[in-house]
Amino acid sequence: MKPLKKLLPVALWLLRCSVLLFAYTVFFDEILSFSFKGIHYFVSVGFFLSTVLLFVGGFMKKPSMTVFSGLVLLILSGYKIFDLFDLQALVSLSPFVVVAAVGLLFAAVGNKS
């Protein structure tokens, strides 16, 4: 069976929207708190901004914004995985592993359609 290449743009936009929704549900309350005391606030802001840039980068002709925001998502997800790492609670790591994979995908693919 051949791959469905016509559905690639739909799949990429679905990934963009799902990462944006994930960042909104996980980080938006922390961003609204305006707590500049720790690094977690800045990671949350960076994560949320990079997902917004990933979404906006889908409308651009050049893939540079998508690639950059994908790399930032990969790095910040790696940080969150390292920060949350606990063998007893691997469930808390799984969303960030998926987001890291999506970030790596967009860093590699760009705005391919």
C-alpha positions as a Markdown table, in Angstrom:
| # | Residue | x | y | z |
|---|---|---|---|---|
| 1 | Met | 0.0 | 0.0 | 0.0 |
| 2 | Lys | 1.4 | 3.4 | -0.9 |
| 3 | Pro | 1.6 | 6.3 | 1.6 |
| 4 | Leu | -1.1 | 9.0 | 1.4 |
| 5 | Lys | 1.1 | 11.9 | 0.4 |
| 6 | Lys | -1.8 | 14.2 | -0.2 |
| 7 | Leu | -2.6 | 14.1 | 3.5 |
| 8 | Leu | 0.8 | 15.3 | 4.6 |
| 9 | Pro | -0.2 | 19.0 | 4.9 |
| 10 | Val | -3.3 | 18.1 | 6.9 |
| 11 | Ala | -1.2 | 16.0 | 9.2 |
| 12 | Leu | 1.3 | 18.8 | 9.7 |
| 13 | Trp | -1.4 | 21.3 | 10.5 |
| 14 | Leu | -3.0 | 18.9 | 12.9 |
| 15 | Leu | 0.3 | 18.5 | 14.7 |
| 16 | Arg | 0.7 | 22.3 | 14.9 |
| 17 | Cys | -2.7 | 22.7 | 16.4 |
| 18 | Ser | -2.3 | 19.9 | 18.9 |
| 19 | Val | 1.0 | 21.2 | 20.1 |
| 20 | Leu | -0.5 | 24.7 | 20.5 |
| 21 | Leu | -3.5 | 23.2 | 22.4 |
| 22 | Phe | -1.1 | 21.2 | 24.6 |
| 23 | Ala | 0.9 | 24.4 | 25.4 |
| 24 | Tyr | -2.2 | 26.3 | 26.2 |
| 25 | Thr | -3.6 | 23.7 | 28.6 |
| 26 | Val | -0.3 | 23.1 | 30.4 |
| 27 | Phe | 1.4 | 26.5 | 30.5 |
| 28 | Phe | -1.1 | 29.3 | 30.1 |
| 29 | Asp | -2.1 | 29.5 | 33.8 |
| 30 | Glu | 1.6 | 29.7 | 34.8 |
| 31 | Ile | 2.2 | 32.4 | 32.2 |
| 32 | Leu | -0.7 | 34.5 | 33.5 |
| 33 | Ser | 0.7 | 34.4 | 37.0 |
| 34 | Phe | 3.7 | 36.6 | 36.0 |
| 35 | Ser | 6.0 | 34.9 | 38.5 |
| 36 | Phe | 9.5 | 35.9 | 37.5 |
| 37 | Lys | 11.1 | 34.0 | 40.5 |
| 38 | Gly | 12.2 | 30.8 | 38.9 |
| 39 | Ile | 13.4 | 29.3 | 35.6 |
| 40 | His | 10.1 | 27.4 | 35.2 |
| 41 | Tyr | 8.3 | 30.6 | 34.3 |
| 42 | Phe | 10.7 | 31.4 | 31.6 |
| 43 | Val | 10.6 | 27.8 | 30.2 |
| 44 | Ser | 6.8 | 28.1 | 30.2 |
| 45 | Val | 6.9 | 31.4 | 28.3 |
| 46 | Gly | 9.5 | 30.0 | 25.8 |
| 47 | Phe | 7.5 | 26.9 | 25.3 |
| 48 | Phe | 4.3 | 28.8 | 24.7 |
| 49 | Leu | 5.9 | 31.3 | 22.4 |
| 50 | Ser | 7.7 | 28.6 | 20.3 |
| 51 | Thr | 4.4 | 26.8 | 19.8 |
| 52 | Val | 2.8 | 30.1 | 18.6 |
| 53 | Leu | 5.7 | 30.7 | 16.3 |
| 54 | Leu | 5.4 | 27.1 | 15.0 |
| 55 | Phe | 1.8 | 27.8 | 14.2 |
| 56 | Val | 2.5 | 31.2 | 12.6 |
| 57 | Gly | 5.5 | 29.7 | 10.7 |
| 58 | Gly | 3.1 | 27.4 | 8.8 |
| 59 | Phe | 1.7 | 30.5 | 7.0 |
| 60 | Met | 5.2 | 31.6 | 5.9 |
| 61 | Lys | 6.8 | 30.7 | 2.6 |
| 62 | Lys | 10.2 | 30.2 | 4.1 |
| 63 | Pro | 10.6 | 27.5 | 6.7 |
| 64 | Ser | 13.1 | 29.3 | 8.9 |
| 65 | Met | 10.5 | 30.2 | 11.6 |
| 66 | Thr | 9.2 | 26.7 | 11.7 |
| 67 | Val | 12.6 | 25.1 | 11.9 |
| 68 | Phe | 13.7 | 27.5 | 14.6 |
| 69 | Ser | 10.6 | 27.0 | 16.7 |
| 70 | Gly | 10.9 | 23.2 | 16.2 |
| 71 | Leu | 14.4 | 23.3 | 17.6 |
| 72 | Val | 13.3 | 25.4 | 20.6 |
| 73 | Leu | 10.5 | 23.0 | 21.3 |
| 74 | Leu | 12.9 | 20.1 | 21.1 |
| 75 | Ile | 15.3 | 21.8 | 23.5 |
| 76 | Leu | 12.7 | 22.9 | 26.0 |
| 77 | Ser | 10.9 | 19.5 | 25.9 |
| 78 | Gly | 14.3 | 17.9 | 26.6 |
| 79 | Tyr | 14.7 | 20.2 | 29.6 |
| 80 | Lys | 11.3 | 19.4 | 30.9 |
| 81 | Ile | 12.0 | 15.7 | 30.5 |
| 82 | Phe | 15.2 | 16.1 | 32.4 |
| 83 | Asp | 13.5 | 18.2 | 35.0 |
| 84 | Leu | 10.6 | 15.9 | 35.5 |
| 85 | Phe | 12.5 | 12.6 | 35.2 |
| 86 | Asp | 11.4 | 10.1 | 37.8 |
| 87 | Leu | 11.3 | 6.3 | 37.1 |
| 88 | Gln | 8.1 | 6.0 | 39.3 |
| 89 | Ala | 6.2 | 8.6 | 37.2 |
| 90 | Leu | 7.0 | 8.0 | 33.6 |
| 91 | Val | 3.5 | 9.0 | 32.6 |
| 92 | Ser | 4.3 | 12.7 | 33.4 |
| 93 | Leu | 7.1 | 12.5 | 30.9 |
| 94 | Ser | 5.2 | 11.1 | 27.9 |
| 95 | Pro | 3.6 | 14.3 | 26.7 |
| 96 | Phe | 7.0 | 16.1 | 26.6 |
| 97 | Val | 8.5 | 13.1 | 24.7 |
| 98 | Val | 5.8 | 13.4 | 22.1 |
| 99 | Val | 6.3 | 17.2 | 21.8 |
| 100 | Ala | 10.0 | 16.7 | 21.5 |
| 101 | Ala | 9.4 | 14.3 | 18.6 |
| 102 | Val | 7.1 | 16.8 | 17.0 |
| 103 | Gly | 9.7 | 19.6 | 17.4 |
| 104 | Leu | 12.3 | 17.4 | 15.8 |
| 105 | Leu | 9.9 | 16.6 | 13.0 |
| 106 | Phe | 9.3 | 20.3 | 12.2 |
| 107 | Ala | 13.0 | 21.1 | 12.5 |
| 108 | Ala | 13.7 | 18.4 | 9.9 |
| 109 | Val | 10.8 | 18.9 | 7.6 |
| 110 | Gly | 10.1 | 22.7 | 7.9 |
| 111 | Asn | 7.0 | 23.8 | 5.9 |
| 112 | Lys | 7.0 | 20.8 | 3.5 |
| 113 | Ser | 3.7 | 20.4 | 1.8 |
